[in-house]
Amino acid sequence: MDFSSDTSAPVHPNVIAALADANHGMASSYGNDEATAELLKAVQATFETEDVSILPVISGTAANALALSVLCGSAESIACHEEAHIARDERGAPEFYTGGGKLDLLQGKHGKIDVRRFKAACSRIDRSFVHETPLAVLSLTNLTECGAAYSLEELRLLTKTAKQGGLSVHLDGARIANAINSTGVTPAEMSWKSDVDVLTLGLTKTGAMGCEIICLFGEAQKKYPQLLARAKRGGHLPPKMRFMSAQGVAMLKDGLWLELARQANASAARLADILTSDFGAQLTHPVDGNEVFATLPDEALTRLFDAGLKAYPWGDGSVRFVCHWTNSELDFESLSRLI
């Protein structure tokens, strides 16, 4: 009963096979290889545009920090939710890579930025006022850190507000495949068609070994040389990039990344039903993807942890259960035996 994290799950066999296939012969370094060229084509097809540049990196933290570093200057700030991964879980990496850029933390239910609070923040922007740090970027997370999904309408209202304020838009898509499945929108609609400038496309949590893709859309591509330079300087321009790109190709091929996310979402819905109906749990946040946040009676929680449950106690008093593509019938049978 391991619901600790989707990063704890195994790598999908197709990814392992792709790595083995890539491990033959010589290939040019630093992204000048056939696998990376193939990955670009796969991203273009998946997101329905050729107007995109990519850079695969090893981790979500690296992807977010590097992406934000080309959007936010050292004397500017980034609006994000107070629960955002870049604020809570990346040890100051965005501030480090931007050379001092500030995070402007906003509130909102279920990890989603309240649009009224964001509009208020934008209304205060005065780049001529030397004593404050003006906003330069809006950073959104979909799924949020509370497992909720922005609807297309919510996403577009926030990005429209950002653009009206002269801000760039970054989307942390560590679990974007789960959000795409639950909202029923397309990858294009959730990104560039909604005025997202830079997307960090997460594939590791979905089933890759370690592949996050920084995607620069439209005018943001002008910052690509700067992105490469910062990646090199920060130690995130791997010479054997073909092995990262091969993972991305395998995940995007035939929509595998979306299918694996669909399986994880279905497991989360089933888990939520078991926890609420059989263990007396109360859901803390909507189950819009592969995460379940629940408060349980002390007796039920003790019984579960004593039986070997692996899940993460959350700061609000709930427990976070994360499902993944390898959840099996055995996981749910083990839970049911404890009722």
RODO-2510 file (C-alpha; in nm, 4 decimals, decimal comma):
residues 339
     n   res          X          Y          Z
     1     m     0,0000     0,0000     0,0000
     2     d     0,2506     0,2546    -0,1175
     3     f     0,0770     0,5831    -0,1951
     4     s     0,3763     0,7948    -0,0950
     5     s     0,4512     0,9593    -0,4309
     6     d     0,4307     0,9114    -0,8047
     7     t     0,8068     0,9743    -0,8152
     8     s     0,8485     0,6512    -0,6172
     9     a     0,6855     0,4467    -0,8918
    10     p     0,8840     0,2381    -1,1416
    11     v     0,9786     0,3532    -1,4882
    12     h     0,7480     0,2377    -1,7671
    13     p     0,8908    -0,0509    -1,9771
    14     n     0,8603     0,1551    -2,2960
    15     v     1,0992     0,4089    -2,1474
    16     i     1,3486     0,1402    -2,0496
    17     a     1,3284    -0,0014    -2,4024
    18     a     1,3811     0,3445    -2,5519
    19     l     1,6909     0,3971    -2,3389
    20     a     1,8294     0,0630    -2,4529
    21     d     1,7611     0,1523    -2,8160
    22     a     1,9370     0,4870    -2,7709
    23     n     2,2414     0,3134    -2,6254
    24     h     2,3957     0,2176    -2,9582
    25     g     2,6678     0,3881    -3,1547
    26     m     2,7837     0,7457    -3,1413
    27     a     2,5659     1,0571    -3,1170
    28     s     2,6387     1,4274    -3,1081
    29     s     2,6480     1,5933    -2,7678
    30     y     2,4391     1,8570    -2,5894
    31     g     2,1161     1,8022    -2,7784
    32     n     2,2546     1,7892    -3,1307
    33     d     2,1384     1,4304    -3,1709
    34     e     1,8618     1,2469    -3,3520
    35     a     1,6669     1,1634    -3,0362
    36     t     1,6387     1,5291    -2,9356
    37     a     1,5330     1,6240    -3,2880
    38     e     1,2693     1,3498    -3,2699
    39     l     1,1554     1,4793    -2,9315
    40     l     1,1022     1,8269    -3,0759
    41     k     0,8804     1,6790    -3,3467
    42     a     0,6878     1,4820    -3,0840
    43     v     0,6303     1,7972    -2,8764
    44     q     0,5221     1,9888    -3,1863
    45     a     0,2693     1,7187    -3,2734
    46     t     0,1431     1,6846    -2,9165
    47     f     0,0937     2,0588    -2,8724
    48     e    -0,0250     2,1242    -3,2285
    49     t     0,2368     2,3852    -3,3125
    50     e     0,5772     2,4191    -3,4714
    51     d     0,6251     2,7500    -3,2907
    52     v     0,8027     2,5957    -2,9918
    53     s     1,1584     2,5348    -2,8719
    54     i     1,2490     2,2736    -2,6114
    55     l     1,5142     2,1816    -2,3596
    56     p     1,4901     1,8539    -2,1655
    57     v     1,6316     1,8557    -1,8124
    58     i     1,6560     1,6008    -1,5350
    59     s     1,4235     1,7417    -1,2667
    60     g     1,1188     1,9583    -1,2150
    61     t     1,3123     2,1938    -0,9907
    62     a     1,5707     2,2529    -1,2621
    63     a     1,2986     2,2987    -1,5224
    64     n     1,1033     2,5512    -1,3160
    65     a     1,4066     2,7482    -1,2006
    66     l     1,5623     2,7703    -1,5458
    67     a     1,2322     2,8580    -1,7108
    68     l     1,1658     3,1361    -1,4616
    69     s     1,5218     3,2659    -1,4896
    70     v     1,4627     3,3792    -1,8488
    71     l     1,1306     3,5451    -1,7614
    72     c     1,2166     3,7230    -1,4373
    73     g     1,5039     3,9605    -1,3735
    74     s     1,6989     3,9885    -1,0507
    75     a     1,5034     4,2997    -0,9472
    76     e     1,1592     4,1617    -1,0395
    77     s     0,9131     3,9202    -0,8827
    78     i     0,7054     3,6131    -0,9631
    79     a     0,3422     3,5797    -0,8561
    80     c     0,2592     3,2260    -0,7450
    81     h     0,0370     3,0485    -0,4955
    82     e     0,1708     3,0234    -0,1433
    83     e     0,1538     2,6427    -0,1729
    84     a     0,3307     2,6324    -0,5108
    85     h     0,6162     2,3885    -0,5528
    86     i     0,8516     2,6739    -0,6438
    87     a     0,7723     2,8353    -0,3071
    88     r     0,7557     2,5342    -0,0753
    89     d     0,9733     2,2611    -0,2208
    90     e     1,2595     2,3963    -0,4310
    91     r     1,4951     2,5365    -0,1654
    92     g     1,5099     2,8823    -0,3191
    93     a     1,6069     2,7541    -0,6653
    94     p     1,3956     3,0134    -0,8539
    95     e     1,5506     3,2954    -0,6496
    96     f     1,8964     3,1455    -0,7044
    97     y     1,8638     3,1048    -1,0815
    98     t     1,7020     3,4450    -1,1329
    99     g     1,9846     3,6046    -0,9385
   100     g     1,7558     3,7361    -0,6678
   101     g     1,4075     3,7459    -0,8167
   102     k     1,1398     3,7531    -0,5483
   103     l     0,8373     3,5239    -0,5061
   104     d     0,5125     3,7120    -0,4419
   105     l     0,2900     3,4587    -0,2638
   106     l    -0,0852     3,4649    -0,3245
   107     q    -0,3698     3,2750    -0,1635
   108     g    -0,6637     3,0792    -0,2960
   109     k    -0,8571     2,7625    -0,2212
   110     h    -0,7102     2,4231    -0,3092
   111     g    -0,3794     2,5659    -0,4278
   112     k    -0,5436     2,7752    -0,7005
   113     i    -0,4673     3,1462    -0,7147
   114     d    -0,7720     3,3561    -0,6359
   115     v    -0,8200     3,5751    -0,9414
   116     r    -0,9379     3,8720    -0,7312
   117     r    -0,6178     3,8626    -0,5274
   118     f    -0,4137     3,8393    -0,8456
   119     k    -0,5953     4,1326    -1,0036
   120     a    -0,5271     4,3332    -0,6890
   121     a    -0,1576     4,2442    -0,7081
   122     c    -0,1441     4,3486    -1,0735
   123     s    -0,3177     4,6780    -0,9989
   124     r    -0,0342     4,7676    -0,7629
   125     i     0,2398     4,7269    -1,0246
   126     d     0,4413     5,0473    -1,0557
   127     r     0,7732     4,9827    -1,2252
   128     s     0,8804     5,3402    -1,1638
   129     f     0,8532     5,3009    -0,7856
   130     v     1,2031     5,2074    -0,6750
   131     h     1,1076     5,0797    -0,3290
   132     e     0,9053     4,7787    -0,4416
   133     t     0,9758     4,4739    -0,6564
   134     p     0,7423     4,4756    -0,9595
   135     l     0,5788     4,1603    -1,0867
   136     a     0,7200     4,0180    -1,4088
   137     v     0,5785     3,6645    -1,4191
   138     l     0,2701     3,4707    -1,3214
   139     s     0,3554     3,1106    -1,2338
   140     l     0,0665     2,8635    -1,2267
   141     t     0,0631     2,4960    -1,1297
   142     n    -0,1735     2,2450    -1,2895
   143     l    -0,2485     2,0148    -1,1089
   144     t    -0,1957     2,2362    -0,8066
   145     e     0,0020     2,1226    -0,5035
   146     c    -0,3338     2,0369    -0,3473
   147     g    -0,4313     1,8072    -0,6332
   148     a    -0,6871     2,0438    -0,7855
   149     a    -0,7103     2,1331    -1,1533
   150     y    -0,7611     2,4759    -1,3032
   151     s    -1,0462     2,4670    -1,5507
   152     l    -0,9802     2,6162    -1,8910
   153     e    -1,1925     2,9176    -1,7962
   154     e    -0,9997     2,9730    -1,4715
   155     l    -0,6670     2,9352    -1,6462
   156     r    -0,7551     3,1810    -1,9215
   157     l    -0,8919     3,4400    -1,6813
   158     l    -0,5638     3,4393    -1,4907
   159     t    -0,3447     3,4482    -1,8012
   160     k    -0,5569     3,7288    -1,9504
   161     t    -0,5099     3,9297    -1,6324
   162     a    -0,1361     3,8617    -1,6444
   163     k    -0,1051     3,9787    -2,0027
   164     q    -0,3023     4,2933    -1,9297
   165     g    -0,0490     4,3660    -1,6563
   166     g     0,2454     4,3089    -1,8890
   167     l     0,3459     3,9802    -1,7257
   168     s     0,4812     3,6612    -1,8807
   169     v     0,3146     3,3321    -1,7881
   170     h     0,4891     3,0167    -1,6686
   171     l     0,3065     2,6880    -1,6148
   172     d     0,4492     2,4229    -1,3845
   173     g     0,3219     2,1078    -1,5513
   174     a     0,4729     1,8413    -1,3276
   175     r     0,1304     1,6711    -1,3312
   176     i    -0,0153     1,8386    -1,6377
   177     a    -0,1131     1,5030    -1,7898
   178     n    -0,3399     1,4377    -1,4911
   179     a    -0,4950     1,7842    -1,5269
   180     i    -0,5494     1,7357    -1,9005
   181     n    -0,7337     1,4110    -1,8354
   182     s    -0,9589     1,5504    -1,5634
   183     t    -1,0505     1,8709    -1,7470
   184     g    -1,0880     1,7175    -2,0926
   185     v    -0,8889     1,9906    -2,2665
   186     t    -0,6039     1,9419    -2,5109
   187     p    -0,2360     2,0012    -2,4323
   188     a    -0,2450     2,2988    -2,6679
   189     e    -0,5488     2,4495    -2,4958
   190     m    -0,3839     2,4182    -2,1563
   191     s    -0,0629     2,5843    -2,2742
   192     w     0,0037     2,8217    -2,5623
   193     k    -0,3593     2,8563    -2,6682
   194     s    -0,4203     2,9960    -2,3194
   195     d    -0,1315     3,2440    -2,3452
   196     v     0,1220     3,0350    -2,1550
   197     d     0,4681     3,1497    -2,2606
   198     v     0,6788     2,8770    -2,0994
   199     l     0,5678     2,5321    -1,9891
   200     t     0,7671     2,2878    -1,7824
   201     l     0,6282     1,9633    -1,9178
   202     g     0,6570     1,6938    -1,6534
   203     l     0,6990     1,3319    -1,7569
   204     t     0,8883     1,1882    -1,4585
   205     k     0,5851     1,1598    -1,2286
   206     t     0,3897     1,0026    -1,5124
   207     g     0,6329     0,7189    -1,5856
   208     a     0,9687     0,8442    -1,7150
   209     m     1,3002     0,7900    -1,5380
   210     g     1,3923     1,1576    -1,5344
   211     c     1,2635     1,3836    -1,8113
   212     e     1,1142     1,7311    -1,7734
   213     i     1,0881     1,9422    -2,0876
   214     i     1,1082     2,3211    -2,0863
   215     c     0,8850     2,4381    -2,3728
   216     l     0,9125     2,7965    -2,4968
   217     f     0,6176     2,9020    -2,7120
   218     g     0,5915     3,1868    -2,9597
   219     e     0,7814     3,5044    -2,8708
   220     a     0,9353     3,3327    -2,5683
   221     q     1,1587     3,1405    -2,8084
   222     k     1,3715     3,4533    -2,8380
   223     k     1,4956     3,3669    -2,4894
   224     y     1,6166     3,0220    -2,5980
   225     p     1,9865     3,1192    -2,6328
   226     q     1,9700     3,2661    -2,2833
   227     l     1,8049     2,9470    -2,1566
   228     l     2,0836     2,7337    -2,3024
   229     a     2,3499     2,9566    -2,1499
   230     r     2,1880     2,9432    -1,8077
   231     a     2,1417     2,5672    -1,8305
   232     k     2,5085     2,5240    -1,9156
   233     r     2,6220     2,7555    -1,6383
   234     g     2,3927     2,5828    -1,3896
   235     g     2,5089     2,2324    -1,4802
   236     h     2,1867     2,1281    -1,6538
   237     l     2,3028     2,0844    -2,0126
   238     p     2,3863     1,7115    -2,0202
   239     p     2,6327     1,6003    -2,2879
   240     k     2,4442     1,2738    -2,3446
   241     m     2,1076     1,4405    -2,3849
   242     r     1,9897     1,1659    -2,6183
   243     f     1,9041     0,9497    -2,3151
   244     m     1,6747     1,2137    -2,1705
   245     s     1,5177     1,2871    -2,5068
   246     a     1,4611     0,9170    -2,5750
   247     q     1,2499     0,9007    -2,2607
   248     g     1,0384     1,1924    -2,3770
   249     v     0,9842     1,0369    -2,7190
   250     a     0,8708     0,7105    -2,5624
   251     m     0,6306     0,8859    -2,3248
   252     l     0,4706     1,1070    -2,5891
   253     k     0,4451     0,8321    -2,8529
   254     d     0,0835     0,7275    -2,9092
   255     g    -0,0213     0,9359    -2,6087
   256     l     0,1362     0,7018    -2,3532
   257     w     0,1857     0,9856    -2,1029
   258     l    -0,1850     1,0644    -2,1101
   259     e    -0,2877     0,6997    -2,0838
   260     l    -0,0667     0,6447    -1,7784
   261     a    -0,2066     0,9593    -1,6180
   262     r    -0,5578     0,8371    -1,6938
   263     q    -0,4827     0,5140    -1,5073
   264     a    -0,3448     0,7064    -1,2110
   265     n    -0,6488     0,9348    -1,2021
   266     a    -0,8826     0,6361    -1,2042
   267     s    -0,6908     0,4796    -0,9163
   268     a    -0,7207     0,8027    -0,7174
   269     a    -1,0963     0,8171    -0,7716
   270     r    -1,1282     0,4585    -0,6519
   271     l    -0,9050     0,5241    -0,3525
   272     a    -1,1063     0,8313    -0,2547
   273     d    -1,4254     0,6246    -0,2644
   274     i    -1,2756     0,3555    -0,0383
   275     l    -1,1375     0,6074     0,2107
   276     t    -1,4615     0,8032     0,2402
   277     s    -1,7098     0,5149     0,2325
   278     d    -1,5168     0,2564     0,4342
   279     f    -1,2799     0,4503     0,6596
   280     g    -1,4848     0,7599     0,7395
   281     a    -1,2449     0,9984     0,5688
   282     q    -1,3270     1,3544     0,4708
   283     l    -1,1723     1,4895     0,1534
   284     t    -0,9752     1,8099     0,2073
   285     h    -0,9377     1,9004    -0,1608
   286     p    -1,1074     1,7950    -0,4862
   287     v    -0,9788     1,4756    -0,6433
   288     d    -0,9066     1,6221    -0,9858
   289     g    -0,6115     1,4004    -1,0688
   290     n    -0,3975     1,1355    -0,9074
   291     e    -0,3821     1,2802    -0,5551
   292     v    -0,6177     1,2322    -0,2631
   293     f    -0,5993     1,4588     0,0424
   294     a    -0,8055     1,3197     0,3281
   295     t    -0,8531     1,3582     0,7006
   296     l    -0,9243     1,0270     0,8719
   297     p    -1,0389     0,9274     1,2192
   298     d    -0,7384     0,8607     1,4439
   299     e    -0,8290     0,4941     1,4836
   300     a    -0,8506     0,4381     1,1077
   301     l    -0,5263     0,6250     1,0442
   302     t    -0,3404     0,4250     1,3080
   303     r    -0,4750     0,1006     1,1650
   304     l    -0,3623     0,1938     0,8154
   305     f    -0,0114     0,3018     0,9117
   306     d     0,0325    -0,0040     1,1381
   307     a    -0,0580    -0,2213     0,8379
   308     g     0,2220    -0,0656     0,6319
   309     l     0,0510     0,2220     0,4544
   310     k     0,2928     0,4690     0,2977
   311     a     0,1396     0,8142     0,2584
   312     y     0,2492     1,1665     0,3435
   313     p     0,1061     1,3653     0,6363
   314     w     0,0188     1,7127     0,5016
   315     g     0,0582     2,0446     0,6767
   316     d    -0,3164     2,1059     0,7083
   317     g    -0,3696     1,7901     0,9128
   318     s    -0,4732     1,5727     0,6198
   319     v    -0,2837     1,2848     0,4620
   320     r    -0,1762     1,2952     0,0990
   321     f    -0,2208     0,9758    -0,1009
   322     v    -0,0613     0,9776    -0,4480
   323     c    -0,1589     0,7231    -0,7105
   324     h     0,0506     0,6231    -1,0100
   325     w     0,0463     0,4080    -1,3194
   326     t     0,1522     0,0923    -1,1334
   327     n    -0,1264     0,0840    -0,8750
   328     s    -0,2722    -0,2647    -0,8859
   329     e    -0,5745    -0,4502    -0,7591
   330     l    -0,3589    -0,5716    -0,4719
   331     d    -0,3294    -0,2158    -0,3380
   332     f    -0,7047    -0,1833    -0,3066
   333     e    -0,7571    -0,5388    -0,1797
   334     s    -0,5048    -0,4680     0,0965
   335     l    -0,7038    -0,1603     0,1968
   336     s    -1,0335    -0,3441     0,1881
   337     r    -0,9014    -0,6166     0,4201
   338     l    -0,8505    -0,3520     0,6867
   339     i    -1,2100    -0,2341     0,6946
***
